Each structure stands twice: as structure tokens, then as C-alpha cells.
Amino acid sequence: MDGAGGRKRELEEEEAPASRSLKVLKSHVSDVSLWPAMSPPPPEEFDSGLNFEVPPSPMTALYRPTVDQNTKYVVVSGGVCSSLGKGVTTSSIGALLRGHGFRVTAIKMDPYLNIDAGLMSPYEHGEVFVLDDGGETDLDLGNYERMMFLSLGRDNNITTGKIYDSIIRKERRGDYLGKTVQVIPHVTGEIIEWINRTARDPVDGSTAKPQICLIELGGTVGDIESMPFIEALRQFKFSLPEHSLAWCHCSYVPEMSGQKTKPTQHSVKALLALGVQPDIIVCRSSEPLGESTKKKIANQCNIPMGRILSAHDVNNLFHVPAVLQEQHIVGLLNGILSLDELDVRSTATRAVPDNSIRTTHDWRRFAAQVDEASKAPEVVIAFVGKYNQGGSDAYQSVIAALHHSAVEMKRKLKIDWVDATDLEAGSDKAEQAKQRLEASHGIFVPGGFGDRGIEGKGIAAGIARRSKIPYLGVCLGMQVAIIQFAKEVLELKDATSEEFDKNKQSKNHVILFMPEISKETMGANMRLGARWVEFPDYKTSAISSLYGGADRVMERHRHRYEFNIAYKERFEQAGLLFTGQDENKERMDVIELPRSEHPFYIGVQYHPEYKSRPGQPSPPFYGFVAAACDPKNVGAVLEARRKAGPNNHWTPFEL
């Protein structure tokens, strides 16, 4: 026992110093003075003092293309479902930024493989919007131009088809030097280069580079075809300085026994899975978002509650800028993008038309005018189209131009959709359709392609002429008016267009295929874009009066067929006036009947609807709606417009 006990005491004596040291250390563990000092940070010139540069990788330019460092970007994406209003959101944000004095531009990304929208069916995709440079684009570019008062170009609409076409052409030229061409980095790099190039193009009538570029990503987050665009935008953000790109995500909050946030949560998670954290969420809903709804979305989507915005239903879309402004969206973007560092020119010093809508006050005023007009007496326009089943999207710019004009006249616009085929012989709806035309205040015939419904459109033009009902025909609407006049007045019973006479049975082609247009291809193969239209009788013609007495204007065209000038003298002798023509005086762009014969009967070969703006309705549409409101007062309207003088908006674009 003594031996064992002695050995135990010896071990305890050996461990005692270590135990005492540990206790001391524990008792002073919070005493900072016992720990070594932190190493100081390196001096600012530390990196330069190394005199060592990392050699660039051959792939650096592909993964991180050189981009302009001074432009700010606002990306607008959408989740849950399509038709959420991304285009309206983009346009409204752009309108507000423009109202704060910033120079803005806009880009629409469409993930489809088509090169452009020119050959797409109006039933599936809505109207084709034509730009000054002849680009056939998505209808959202029309929203941008109308809300932001811009004049965009074809490159402002990026499609997957355009991107792949550019890449394949480069590959065939050998630009990639034998490399394997891949989605990353080549497709994403091409998208970034396209954005960077287009964002610098002036689009407001000046020569100044835009300061802020809005980018709308078409489709819905999660669609496989849009993934290269999202990846490109993700990479693009890291090619820019900090505070250069803000991501605004549009989502949907359904009302089902309360506001449900799960669709938005899943939509944002899909975006997060692709490496993108949105900065702002704009929620479409029937009613304003409740505080609890905002808190739940903020908590689940890693976004401050103040950046969850409500885009609830309003009386008309012109209220949307004010709705977003009330939630301080420009202030939020300033916090994200440091917009206050940009040089803002005073809006008061800009030479803009009197009716140009710019500030939030302007948008509130115009939205109130729209509300007032909706309570006024109706002006009924019989709309004789062939794509009526495609809904208003198939004729979006035309509807906008008619609406702008009705608001200016302080009348409520009511469109009576009459399918052109219902007017044709053999249709059991023909008699009823004709009665609807005769009961309307005005008859409008839009453009179109193909022979379906042509007979019905011609009948509509004839009814308007004989019954003295105000008539406006655009593009094909002018051509059918000419054909019908030839049949009924000139008694050329077989008069037609080459477009509708493939077997060449007629001897009187009053409408001809344009000689310079190729018959071998269809895409972008028309007379497209802004062209001069001259008014030879500008002192007396109704069309010149509508443009303020101008002797020529610049309007956008989209057609393959034209009037056969061999018949011009016969038409003029019978009373049909050709009051607009091209610069070479070979192409007839405007027809009209004398006011002594008809209160308002005008056809135009161009598409005036594309340049109509809120507060600045297209002159032909304004004259048409004014005549529909009061046919007896057309003379006074024309005189007032002539006294007001020309507007630069209808010459080379200028604000």
C-alpha cells in the first residue's frame, strides 16, 4: 500500500504545475493585453510594389468581355407565368427615370429562335412593331417607344436567332480560330457584347449616349430557352463596377382566401438557383399587397421588405408609373445603382413638344384624362380586321393610336370587332355585319397579308364611301379602298392586286408587286422603316392639314405591294385624289376623297400607328376619330391643326 500510495503522490506532484498554469490561462483568457498585436494592413501601394503582373488567360476576353463602365442597367425578369406585365413595368420604370432627367434606352430579349418577329403569326405573338431603321420587332418595343418617347433600332430587340446567326457567321469566317464553340463562353459572350454595343446608341433624338439601359428578359424564369440569357446577365454584372446593375423580378400573387406568396417564393428560388439574387420584386395582384404578405416574401426571398413593391390593378395602365413612384422605386434604384452620381440635365431646358409626357405629374394628368374619357359618350369604331381572334395584341399599336385620339377628343373609345370574312358573300353573318358597319361612327380597315378576308375588307371600304361614314385604311386598308373604287366607280370588275391573283386571271392589276422586292425569300423582304412622304398639295389637302400643314413627313412603312401608277390619271378623273407620294413621285402613299364628296375618307400606305404617343396622337388617326365624333366639324378640326403647325415628331425623330 505504501508503495502504491507513494507512487500516486509522486504523479500528483508532477501534474500540479501544469494544472496551475492552465487555471491561470483560463482566468485571463479575456485579457486582450496577453495576446499578440494584430498584423497591420498592407499599404495602399503594396500591390504595385510587387512589380508582378499575372498574364491574361486566352479565354479572359470570352468569359469577361470588355464592356462600357459608365452605363447603369436595370434588368426586368418575370416568374410564375407569362403576361404578367413585364413590358409595362419596364416602360413605367423607364418613364420615371426619364422624368428625373436621365437619358434612357431599352432592350428586349426574346428567347425564340426566329431572327425577328416579321414572320410570326399575329395569333401567337401579337403585332409586329416596325422601327425607323426597318427592324421588325416584338410589340414590347412599341410599349417602350410610347411610354419613354424613344426611337429604338432593330438591335434593341435581341433574339436567340440573332445571337446564333451572328455566332455561326463568325465561326464560318474562322473568327474563333478552331476553338470549340460553346454556349459558355461564346453564346453568353455574344449576348454581353450585343448589350454593351446597343446600350450606347442614342435613341432620344440627341447624340448623347444613354445613361441607363433597361433590359426586359422575355419568357418566364425556368424556361430552358432563356437560361443562356440569364447566365449572360449574371456574368455581365461581374464585368461592371459595383452599383451598376439592378435586377427587378416580376411575380404574381394570387388572391385565394388571402394573398398567396408560394408562387413568388418558388419563382425567386428558381432565379437563385441560376445564380441571381433579385434586388427588387414587383408583385402583380388584384389588390395592394398587405404588410404580412410583404414580410413573408421578404423573409423567404432574402430581400428587404421595402423592396417588395405592389403592382395592383388600376383603372388604366397610365396609372402604373405613379403607382411605382409612390413606392419610391426611383429612390430604391438610386440606392442600388448610385444614380445620384450621374449628370442629370434639367428637364426644363429641353426643347420638347408641349404635349410630351415626362414627369410623374404629367403621367397623373394623362391618366386622369383617360379616366375622364372613359366616362364620356362613346365613339364606335367598326374594326374590320382578319386577325381579330388574336385579340387586341394583334393590333396593339392601332388600338393605342385610336385610344390616344379618343382621349384627345374626350370621348370613350368603343371598338366593334367585325371579322372581314363575315362580310363576304355566302356568310350567314353578312347582313348583320353590314348593319353593324352602317351603325358605327367610323370604319377602320388595318393592314394584313394574304387573300383571306380581302373581299370583306373591300366591302367595308365601299360601304364607308357610299354611306359617307368616316373611313381610314392603313396599308392593305388603302389598297382595298383603291380596288373597290376601281370596281364600283371605274367599273373595272376584275380589278385586283397581284397578291390575290396568283393565276393572273385579271387584266386590271391596280396594285402591283414592288419590282425591287425579291420573290425568293420572305423575312425582312419588304419596303420597311421610316421613309419620306411628300404632300404635293400641302396647302389644300386634308392629310397635310392633319400634319400641321407640313409639305412632307417621315413615317414607317411595311409593304410589298404598291399602287399601279398607270391607272393614276383615270382614278383622279373619277374623283380619287393622290395626296401623298414618295420622294421620287412614283409611289402613291396617300389617297383621299374631296371633302365636298365625303366628310373623311383617307387611306395611307404607311403605318402611322407606330409613331402615335400618349398626348401626341397620330395625325391620320386623330383626324379619323375627330370625324367619327362629329362629321360636320371636320373642317374646323383641319383648320385648327393647320394653325398649330408641324410637329417635329413626324420628321426625322426629334424631341
C-alpha positions in Angstrom: 0.0 0.0 0.0 2.8 2.4 1.0 4.4 1.8 -2.4 1.2 2.4 -4.4 0.3 5.4 -2.3 3.7 6.9 -2.7 3.6 6.5 -6.5 0.2 8.3 -6.6 1.6 11.2 -4.6 4.6 11.5 -7.0 2.2 11.7 -10.0 0.1 14.4 -8.4 3.1 16.5 -7.6 4.3 16.2 -11.3 0.8 17.4 -12.7 0.3 20.2 -10.2 2.4 22.9 -12.1 0.6 22.2 -15.5 -2.8 22.4 -13.8 -1.9 25.6 -12.1 -0.8 27.1 -15.4 -4.0 26.1 -17.2 -6.1 27.7 -14.4 -4.2 31.0 -14.8 -4.6 30.9 -18.6 -8.4 30.4 -18.2 -8.7 33.2 -15.7 -7.1 35.7 -18.1 -8.5 34.5 -21.4 -10.5 37.7 -21.8 -7.5 39.9 -21.2 -6.5 41.3 -24.6 -3.2 42.6 -23.4 -1.9 39.0 -23.1 -2.5 38.3 -26.8 -0.1 39.4 -29.6 -1.0 42.5 -31.6 -2.8 42.2 -35.0 -0.7 42.5 -38.1 -1.2 45.9 -39.7 -2.9 46.1 -43.2 -0.5 46.4 -46.2 0.0 49.9 -47.5 -2.1 51.0 -50.5 0.9 50.8 -52.8 1.6 47.2 -51.7 0.3 45.6 -54.9 2.2 48.0 -57.2 5.3 47.4 -55.3 5.3 43.7 -56.2 6.1 44.6 -59.8 4.4 41.4 -60.9 1.5 41.1 -63.4 -0.5 38.0 -63.9 -0.5 37.1 -67.6 -4.1 37.2 -69.0 -5.7 33.9 -70.0 -6.5 33.5 -73.7 -10.1 32.9 -72.6 -10.4 36.0 -70.4 -11.9 38.1 -73.3 -14.6 35.4 -73.8 -15.6 35.0 -70.2 -15.3 38.6 -69.3 -15.7 40.8 -72.4 -14.6 44.4 -72.1 -17.7 46.5 -71.5 -18.5 50.2 -71.0 -18.1 51.0 -67.3 -20.3 54.1 -67.2 -23.8 52.8 -68.1 -26.2 51.7 -65.4 -28.6 48.7 -66.1 -32.0 47.7 -64.8 -32.9 44.1 -65.7 -36.6 43.1 -65.6 -37.4 39.4 -65.5 -40.7 37.5 -64.8 -41.7 34.4 -63.0 -44.8 32.2 -62.3 -46.5 32.8 -65.6 -46.4 34.9 -68.8 -48.3 38.1 -69.5 -47.5 39.5 -66.0 -46.8 42.9 -67.4 -43.0 42.9 -67.6 -43.2 45.2 -70.6 -45.5 47.7 -68.7 -43.2 47.5 -65.7 -40.1 48.1 -67.8 -41.7 51.0 -69.7 -43.0 52.6 -66.5 -39.6 52.4 -64.8 -38.1 53.9 -67.9 -40.7 56.7 -68.0 -40.0 57.6 -64.4 -36.2 57.6 -64.9 -36.7 59.8 -67.9 -38.9 62.1 -65.9 -36.0 62.5 -63.4 -33.8 63.8 -66.3 -31.8 60.6 -67.1 -31.2 59.5 -70.7 -32.6 56.1 -71.0 -32.8 53.3 -73.6 -34.3 49.8 -73.6 -33.5 46.3 -74.8 -35.9 43.4 -75.2 -34.5 39.8 -75.0 -36.7 37.2 -76.8 -35.5 33.6 -76.3 -37.2 32.3 -79.5 -35.1 31.1 -82.5 -36.6 33.4 -85.0 -34.3 36.1 -86.3 -37.1 38.6 -85.8 -40.8 38.8 -85.3 -41.5 39.6 -89.0 -42.9 36.2 -90.0 -44.6 35.3 -86.7 -48.4 34.8 -86.6 -50.3 37.7 -85.0 -52.5 35.0 -83.4 -49.5 33.6 -81.5 -47.2 36.6 -80.9 -49.3 39.7 -81.4 -48.4 42.5 -83.8 -45.1 43.1 -85.5 -43.8 46.5 -84.4 -41.7 48.3 -87.1 -38.9 50.7 -86.2 -37.4 53.6 -88.0 -34.5 51.5 -89.3 -36.9 48.9 -90.6 -36.5 46.4 -87.8 -39.5 44.1 -87.3 -39.6 43.5 -83.6 -41.6 42.4 -80.6 -44.6 44.5 -79.7 -43.0 45.4 -76.3 -40.7 47.8 -78.2 -43.8 49.7 -79.1 -44.6 50.0 -75.4 -41.1 51.3 -74.8 -41.3 53.9 -77.5 -44.8 55.1 -76.4 -44.0 55.3 -72.7 -40.4 56.6 -72.9 -40.8 58.7 -76.1 -37.8 57.0 -77.8 -36.9 55.9 -81.3 -35.3 52.5 -81.0 -33.4 50.4 -83.5 -33.5 46.7 -84.6 -30.6 45.9 -82.3 -32.8 46.8 -79.3 -34.6 43.5 -79.8 -32.2 40.6 -79.2 -33.4 37.1 -80.1 -31.8 33.7 -79.8 -31.9 33.5 -83.6 -29.9 36.7 -83.9 -27.3 35.5 -81.4 -26.8 32.1 -83.0 -26.8 33.6 -86.5 -24.0 36.0 -85.5 -22.0 33.2 -83.9 -22.3 30.8 -86.8 -21.3 33.5 -89.2 -18.2 34.2 -87.1 -17.4 30.5 -86.9 -17.6 30.2 -90.6 -15.3 33.1 -91.1 -12.8 31.5 -88.7 -13.1 34.1 -86.0 -12.9 31.5 -83.3 -9.6 30.1 -84.6 -10.6 26.5 -84.4 -11.9 26.6 -80.8 -14.9 24.5 -79.8 -17.8 27.0 -79.9 -20.0 26.5 -76.8 -22.9 28.1 -75.0 -20.4 29.3 -72.4 -18.4 31.4 -73.1 -19.3 32.1 -76.7 -23.1 32.4 -76.7 -23.1 34.3 -73.4 -20.2 36.5 -74.6 -22.1 37.4 -77.7 -25.1 38.4 -75.7 -22.9 40.6 -73.4 -21.2 42.2 -76.4 -24.6 42.9 -78.0 -26.0 44.5 -74.9 -22.8 46.6 -74.4 -22.9 47.8 -78.0 -26.7 48.6 -78.2 -26.8 50.3 -74.8 -24.6 53.1 -76.1 -26.7 54.0 -79.1 -28.5 57.4 -78.7 -32.3 56.8 -79.0 -33.9 60.1 -77.8 -33.3 62.2 -80.8 -30.0 63.6 -79.5 -26.4 62.5 -80.0 -25.9 61.8 -76.3 -25.2 58.3 -75.0 -27.9 56.8 -72.7 -27.1 56.7 -69.1 -29.4 53.9 -68.0 -30.4 50.9 -70.1 -33.5 48.8 -69.2 -33.4 45.2 -70.2 -36.5 43.1 -70.3 -36.0 39.3 -70.3 -38.8 37.7 -72.3 -40.4 34.5 -71.2 -40.5 33.0 -67.7 -37.6 32.2 -65.4 -37.1 28.5 -65.5 -37.8 28.2 -69.2 -34.9 26.3 -70.8 -34.6 28.6 -73.8 -34.0 31.7 -71.6 -31.2 30.2 -69.5 -28.3 31.4 -71.7 -29.7 35.0 -71.4 -29.9 34.7 -67.6 -26.3 33.3 -67.4 -25.1 36.1 -69.7 -26.7 38.7 -67.5 -25.2 37.1 -64.4 -21.7 37.2 -65.9 -22.4 40.7 -67.2 -23.0 42.0 -63.7 -19.4 41.0 -62.7 -18.0 42.7 -65.8 -19.3 46.0 -64.5 -18.3 48.1 -61.5 -20.2 47.8 -58.3 -23.6 49.6 -58.2 -24.0 49.2 -62.0 -26.8 46.6 -62.4 -30.1 46.2 -60.5 -32.3 43.2 -61.0 -36.1 43.7 -60.8 -38.2 40.5 -60.8 -41.9 40.5 -61.6 -44.0 37.8 -60.0 -47.7 37.0 -59.3 -49.5 37.0 -56.0 -52.9 35.3 -56.5 -55.9 36.1 -54.3 -57.2 32.8 -52.9 -58.6 33.2 -49.4 -55.9 35.8 -49.0 -52.8 36.7 -50.8 -50.6 33.7 -51.5 -46.9 34.0 -51.7 -45.8 30.5 -52.6 -45.7 31.1 -56.4 -43.4 34.1 -55.8 -41.2 32.2 -53.4 -40.7 29.3 -55.9 -40.1 31.8 -58.7 -37.3 33.6 -56.8 -35.8 30.3 -55.8 -35.6 29.3 -59.5 -33.7 32.6 -60.1 -31.4 32.0 -57.1 -30.7 28.5 -58.4 -29.3 30.2 -61.6 -27.0 32.4 -59.5 -29.1 35.6 -59.5 -30.3 37.4 -56.4 -33.0 39.9 -57.4 -32.8 43.4 -55.8 -36.5 44.3 -56.2 -39.6 42.2 -56.5 -42.7 43.7 -58.3 -45.8 41.7 -57.4 -48.8 41.7 -59.7 -52.0 41.3 -57.7 -55.6 42.4 -57.8 -55.3 44.4 -54.6 -52.4 46.3 -53.0 -50.0 43.9 -51.1 -50.7 43.6 -47.4 -47.9 44.1 -44.9 -47.9 40.5 -43.9 -47.6 39.4 -47.5 -44.6 41.7 -48.0 -43.0 40.4 -44.8 -43.4 36.8 -45.9 -41.9 37.4 -49.4 -39.0 39.5 -47.9 -38.2 36.7 -45.4 -38.3 33.9 -47.9 -36.6 35.7 -50.8 -33.7 37.5 -48.9 -34.9 41.0 -49.9 -35.6 43.9 -47.5 -39.4 44.5 -47.2 -39.1 48.0 -48.6 -38.0 46.5 -51.9 -41.2 44.4 -52.3 -43.4 46.5 -54.5 -47.1 46.2 -55.3 -48.3 46.4 -58.9 -52.0 46.0 -58.3 -54.9 46.5 -60.7 -55.6 50.1 -61.8 -58.2 51.8 -64.0 -55.7 52.2 -66.9 -52.1 51.4 -67.5 -51.1 55.1 -67.4 -51.5 55.0 -63.6 -48.7 52.4 -63.3 -45.8 55.0 -63.3 -47.4 56.8 -60.4 -48.1 53.6 -58.5 -44.5 52.6 -58.7 -43.3 56.2 -57.9 -45.5 56.2 -54.7 -43.4 53.2 -53.6 -40.2 55.1 -54.2 -38.9 52.9 -57.0 -36.5 55.6 -58.3 -35.2 56.1 -54.8 -34.6 52.3 -54.4 -32.8 52.2 -57.7 -30.7 55.2 -56.6 -29.7 53.2 -53.5 -28.7 50.2 -55.6 -27.2 52.0 -58.6 -25.9 55.3 -57.1 -27.9 57.2 -59.7 -27.1 60.5 -57.9 -23.6 60.2 -59.3 -24.9 60.6 -62.9 -25.0 64.0 -64.5 -28.7 64.9 -64.8 -29.7 67.6 -67.3 -32.6 69.8 -66.2 -35.8 68.8 -68.0 -36.8 72.4 -68.0 -34.0 73.2 -70.5 -35.0 70.6 -73.0 -36.8 71.5 -76.2 -39.7 69.1 -76.1 -43.2 69.3 -77.7 -45.9 70.9 -75.5 -47.7 67.6 -75.0 -44.6 65.5 -74.2 -45.3 63.4 -71.1 -42.3 63.4 -68.9 -42.8 63.9 -65.1 -44.9 61.9 -62.7 -47.3 64.9 -62.6 -47.6 64.5 -66.4 -48.5 60.9 -66.1 -51.0 61.5 -63.4 -52.6 64.2 -65.5 -52.8 62.0 -68.6 -54.1 59.0 -66.6 -56.9 61.3 -65.2 -57.7 62.4 -68.8 -58.1 58.7 -69.7 -60.4 58.1 -66.7 -62.5 61.1 -67.7 -62.7 60.0 -71.3 -63.9 56.5 -70.2 -67.0 58.3 -68.7 -67.7 60.3 -71.8 -70.1 59.4 -74.7 -68.9 56.6 -76.8 -67.4 56.8 -80.3 -67.9 53.5 -82.0 -65.3 52.3 -84.5 -66.1 49.3 -86.7 -62.7 47.5 -86.8 -62.7 45.3 -89.9 -59.7 43.0 -89.4 -58.7 39.5 -90.3 -56.7 38.7 -87.1 -59.5 39.7 -84.7 -59.4 36.3 -82.9 -55.9 37.1 -81.9 -57.3 39.8 -79.5 -56.1 43.3 -79.1 -52.4 42.2 -79.1 -52.6 41.5 -82.9 -53.4 45.2 -83.4 -51.8 46.8 -80.3 -50.3 49.9 -81.9 -53.5 50.6 -83.9 -55.6 50.3 -80.7 -53.2 52.6 -78.9 -53.4 55.2 -81.7 -57.2 55.1 -81.7 -57.2 55.4 -77.9 -54.8 58.3 -77.9 -57.0 60.1 -80.4 -60.2 59.3 -78.4 -58.7 60.7 -75.2 -57.7 63.8 -77.1 -61.3 64.2 -78.3 -62.6 63.5 -74.7 -64.6 60.5 -75.9 -64.8 56.9 -74.8 -63.5 54.5 -77.5 -65.6 51.5 -78.3 -64.3 49.1 -80.8 -66.8 46.9 -82.7 -64.7 43.9 -83.9 -66.1 42.9 -87.3 -64.3 39.9 -88.9 -63.7 40.7 -92.5 -64.8 37.2 -93.6 -68.3 37.8 -92.0 -69.0 40.5 -94.7 -68.2 38.2 -97.6 -70.8 36.6 -99.9 -72.0 33.3 -98.6 -71.5 34.2 -95.0 -74.6 33.8 -92.8 -73.4 36.8 -90.8 -73.0 39.1 -93.8 -76.2 41.1 -93.4 -75.8 41.6 -89.7 -72.1 42.6 -90.2 -73.1 45.2 -92.8 -75.7 46.7 -90.4 -73.0 46.9 -87.7 -70.8 48.9 -90.1 -73.6 51.3 -91.0 -74.5 51.8 -87.4 -70.9 52.7 -86.4 -69.4 56.2 -86.2 -66.3 55.3 -88.3 -64.9 52.3 -90.2 -61.3 51.3 -89.9 -59.5 48.7 -92.1 -56.0 47.7 -90.9 -53.1 46.1 -92.8 -52.6 42.4 -93.3 -51.2 39.8 -95.7 -52.9 37.0 -97.8 -56.2 36.9 -99.6 -58.4 35.7 -96.7 -61.0 38.4 -95.8 -60.0 40.6 -98.7 -63.5 40.7 -100.2 -64.9 41.7 -96.9 -62.4 44.5 -96.4 -63.3 45.8 -99.8 -67.0 45.7 -99.0 -66.3 47.7 -95.8 -64.4 50.4 -97.8 -67.3 50.5 -100.3 -69.9 50.9 -97.5 -67.9 53.7 -95.9 -67.6 55.6 -99.3 -71.3 55.3 -100.3 -72.7 55.9 -96.8 -70.4 58.9 -96.1 -69.1 57.2 -93.0 -65.6 58.4 -91.9 -63.1 55.9 -93.2 -59.4 55.3 -92.5 -57.5 52.5 -94.3 -53.9 51.6 -93.4 -51.6 49.8 -95.8 -53.9 47.0 -97.1 -56.8 49.2 -96.0 -55.7 51.8 -98.6 -55.2 49.1 -101.2 -58.7 47.5 -100.8 -60.2 51.1 -101.0 -58.4 51.5 -104.3 -59.6 48.1 -105.6 -63.2 48.8 -104.5 -63.2 52.2 -106.1 -61.9 50.7 -109.4 -64.7 48.1 -109.3 -67.6 50.4 -108.4 -66.6 53.7 -109.9 -64.3 52.9 -112.8 -66.3 49.8 -113.5 -63.2 47.6 -113.8 -65.0 44.5 -112.5 -61.8 42.3 -112.4 -59.7 45.0 -110.7 -57.5 43.4 -108.0 -54.0 43.1 -106.6 -51.2 40.8 -107.9 -51.1 39.5 -104.4 -54.6 38.0 -104.8 -54.3 36.9 -108.4 -51.7 34.2 -108.4 -53.1 32.6 -111.6 -53.1 36.0 -113.4 -56.7 35.9 -114.5 -57.3 39.6 -114.1 -56.3 42.2 -116.7 -56.5 45.1 -114.2 -53.9 44.8 -111.5 -54.4 48.2 -109.9 -52.0 47.0 -107.1 -48.6 45.7 -108.2 -45.7 43.7 -106.6 -42.9 46.1 -106.0 -40.1 45.4 -108.5 -37.2 45.6 -106.2 -38.6 43.1 -103.7 -37.3 39.5 -104.1 -39.8 36.7 -104.6 -37.3 34.1 -103.4 -37.4 35.0 -99.7 -39.9 36.5 -97.2 -38.1 37.5 -94.0 -37.3 41.3 -93.9 -38.0 41.4 -97.6 -40.3 44.4 -97.8 -40.3 48.2 -98.0 -39.5 48.7 -94.4 -38.8 51.5 -92.0 -39.1 55.3 -92.0 -39.5 57.0 -95.4 -40.3 60.5 -96.6 -43.9 61.0 -97.6 -44.4 64.2 -99.6 -47.7 66.1 -99.9 -47.8 67.8 -103.3 -51.0 69.7 -102.5 -49.9 70.6 -99.0 -51.8 73.9 -99.0 -55.1 72.2 -99.5 -55.1 68.5 -98.8 -56.7 67.1 -95.7 -53.7 64.9 -94.9 -51.3 67.8 -94.9 -53.7 69.8 -92.6 -53.6 66.9 -90.1 -49.8 67.2 -90.0 -50.0 70.9 -89.3 -49.6 72.0 -93.0 -46.3 70.2 -93.4 -45.1 69.6 -97.0 -43.6 66.2 -96.1 -43.3 63.9 -93.1 -41.4 60.8 -92.2 -43.5 57.7 -91.4 -42.8 54.0 -91.1 -43.7 51.6 -93.9 -44.1 47.8 -94.2 -45.4 46.5 -97.5 -44.5 44.5 -100.7 -47.3 45.9 -103.0 -48.0 49.4 -104.3 -50.5 51.3 -106.4 -50.1 50.9 -110.2 -49.4 54.5 -111.3 -50.5 53.6 -114.9 -54.1 54.0 -113.5 -53.5 57.2 -111.7 -55.0 59.6 -114.2 -58.2 57.5 -114.5 -58.7 57.5 -110.8 -58.1 61.2 -110.5 -60.6 61.9 -113.3 -63.1 59.9 -111.3 -62.5 61.9 -108.2 -60.0 60.0 -106.1 -57.1 62.2 -105.0 -53.5 61.0 -104.5 -52.2 63.5 -102.0 -49.1 61.7 -100.7 -46.2 60.2 -102.6 -42.6 59.2 -102.1 -39.6 61.4 -102.9 -39.3 60.1 -106.4 -43.0 60.8 -107.0 -43.5 57.2 -108.3 -45.2 55.6 -105.3 -48.5 56.8 -104.0 -48.7 56.8 -100.2 -52.0 58.7 -99.5 -55.4 58.7 -101.1 -58.4 60.8 -100.1 -61.8 61.9 -101.4 -62.6 65.6 -101.6 -64.4 66.9 -98.5 -67.1 68.1 -100.9 -67.8 64.4 -101.6 -67.1 62.8 -98.3 -66.5 64.1 -94.7 -63.4 62.0 -94.2 -62.2 59.2 -96.5 -58.4 58.7 -96.3 -56.1 55.7 -97.0 -52.4 55.6 -96.2 -49.8 53.1 -97.5 -47.6 53.6 -94.4 -48.3 52.7 -90.8 -48.9 55.9 -88.8 -49.9 54.0 -85.7 -46.2 53.1 -84.9 -45.4 56.8 -84.1 -48.5 57.6 -82.1 -47.8 58.7 -78.5 -49.8 59.5 -75.4 -50.7 63.1 -75.7 -49.5 63.2 -79.3 -51.9 61.0 -81.3 -51.0 60.1 -84.8 -52.5 62.8 -87.2 -54.4 60.4 -89.5 -55.9 58.6 -86.5 -56.7 61.8 -84.8 -58.5 63.2 -87.9 -60.4 59.9 -88.3 -61.6 59.8 -84.7 -62.5 63.5 -84.8 -64.6 62.9 -87.9 -66.2 59.9 -86.3 -67.1 62.1 -83.3 -68.6 64.9 -85.4 -68.5 64.5 -89.2 -69.9 68.1 -89.7 -67.0 69.7 -87.8 -64.1 68.1 -89.8 -63.3 71.4 -91.5 -62.8 73.2 -88.2 -60.5 70.4 -86.9 -58.4 70.5 -90.0 -58.1 74.3 -89.8 -57.1 74.1 -86.1 -54.4 71.5 -86.9 -53.0 73.6 -89.7 -52.8 76.7 -87.5 -51.0 74.6 -84.8 -48.2 74.0 -87.3 -46.0 70.9 -87.9 -44.6 68.7 -85.1 -41.0 67.5 -85.3 -42.1 64.1 -84.1 -43.2 63.3 -87.7 -40.0 64.5 -89.3 -36.7 62.7 -88.5 -37.2 61.8 -84.9 -36.7 64.7 -82.5 -37.9 65.6 -79.1 
